[in-house]
Amino acid sequence: MSLASRSAIEGWGEARYAGDVSAAQIIEAIKKLPPEERVEVVQFAREYETVPRLSPEQLGVLGERLANATDPAEIAELEKTLMNGFYGIKIDA
């Protein structure tokens, strides 16, 4: 991490994960990065996949399948699909 990067996140205090800082703080830190590191952030943002939001009906069908699932792998996949479809962003959790 460059000196500029370290100073860009200075002030985040004891932040251990992104939930400890606001989007505005992250954006301000990005603005302070050197150009080559800002390019990396832009590339990440472009690669971060969005997914189509699901309709209430589609979410309901997934919810029913999830409620009836017994296989842990299927449950994990259904939970991920449900979250992705609800929020419209790729969640890898």
Secondary structure, 3 states (H helix, E strand, C coil): CCHHHHHHHCCCCCCCCHHHCCHHHHHHHHHHCCHHHHHHHHHHHHHCCECCCCCHHHHHHHHHHHHHCCCHHHHHHHHHHHHHHHHCECCCC
